[in-house]
Structures are given as structure tokens and as C-alpha cells.
């Protein structure tokens, strides 16, 4: 616990070094904790900015607004209705283009308010996966206080629970574009199908899962401990019929279960064919 306390103090010092800051805010575990720390340290000189994008489900946007209100931090919504061509093409470095565009807009919004610093919520665990978006953050001179303080995801959850943040046990979430394999074009229709399918599974009580979209096939990944819930014939029929009503033609189940970043396996295979 001493180590985590030291990291928390280091985080506050990183934040306090800035006169004001805007937090890129999704309503997830990391950015919510960063908003809490920024608000405690900078007071009214800290704001949260959320990009309202087709990549982010409406349920997540509503949740972010609720968390921001609870934290008492000014919450700014930036509308983004279209999908930029570089992102829609969905190359392997899609996250680079997406982060470059979205954080560029967050920077612009912050500067309108006289704020020169933008914080993002990446932590040191993010360095262990394929994350082309980190290059964009570096190019835009975005500050990552959680990473600079040496905090990992589990420590952020521990601290979030300690300070009574509602997000401390929120399931991991990534943008809807991460459900679509690299090289397959991203459009509003596909994102909408995935959003509806995941909202439906959430309404059934599933917690940690993904609906991966392979053209018109839905491939469901569920956390290993939740897989057994699917082994009910009526439930399987209901899920199949419902997802097909959203526009999928086939509905499949990933036997291994949910694995974070599973879509990045394709990148590993391409770069190392021996895998």
C-alpha cells in the first residue's frame, strides 16, 4: 500500500505542475479517476471533455455525464457526427488516426477556454499491448499523468474504490471500432449493430463481453466465468433471433471467451508468421 500511496502523491504532483488542464473523458475507470484527481488538485481549473462520436455508445456518453456530475467537474461535449476517412478505412494503425483527430479537437476545445494542457487516461498497462494511438498522443504533446506516476489498471481501481468512485469496478471498455477487424471498412450501420447487440446482452445481465463484427456475422466473446450462462437453449435462441433482428446474418460464440485486445492477434500474426 505504501507504493500505491507514493504513486498517488506522484500523480497529484504531476497534475499540480499545471495551472489548468482538460481531461479527455470517456467515463471509463482511468479517465474518471484522472478527473477526480484533477478536480481535487486544480479545482475549477480542471474540465472534462468528451467527444460524442459514433464510436462511443449513447449509454457510455450518458454514463460519462452522470459521473462528471457526481465528481463536480465541468463537462464539455464535442459533437462528432461523421467518421473520418482514415478511420473508416480501418488500417492496422487506425487508433493513430483516430487519436490524432479526436485529441486535436479536444486540444482546440481546451484552448478556446484558455487551457493549454490536455490529460489522457492511459496507464502503464497500456504499454504492453499494440497501441498505435500512443504515438499520436506523443505528437500532440498530450500529458499522461497516470502513466507518468507509474499507476497500473489494478492500482487505479484500488484507489477509485478508496475514494468512492462509481467506476472502480466498471468493466473494461473500448470504442466500438475495436469490434471490427482491421481492413474491414467501418460505417455507422456496423457500429449501430454492435451497439444494439451489446446493449441487449448487457440488459440480460452479462458484464464483461464483446460482440465482434465480421461483416454480417456477430462473434460473441464473454468473460470465461460468464460463458456458462450461455448454455441454455432458449437463451441461445433468443440471443440469435435478437442479434439477427439488428442486421446480423450469423451469430457465433467464441469458445475461448473474452480476451482484451483479441483483434490485435491479426497484427501479431502478420508481423510474426510463426505464431
Secondary structure, DSSP 8 states (H G I E B T S, - for coil): -HHHHHHHHHHHHHHHTSS-EEEE--SSHHHHHHHHHHHHHHGGGEEEEEEEETTS-HHHHHHHHHHHHHHT-EEEEEEE-S--HHHHTT-TTHHHHHHHHHHHHHHHHHHHTT---EE----GGGGGS--THHHHHHHTT-B-HHHHTT--HHHHHHHHHHTT-TTTT------GGGGB-TTS---HHHHHHHHHHHHHHHHTT--SEEEEEETTEEEEEE-GGGGGGG--HHHHHHHHHHHHHTT-SEEEE-TT---TTGGGHHHHHHH-TT-
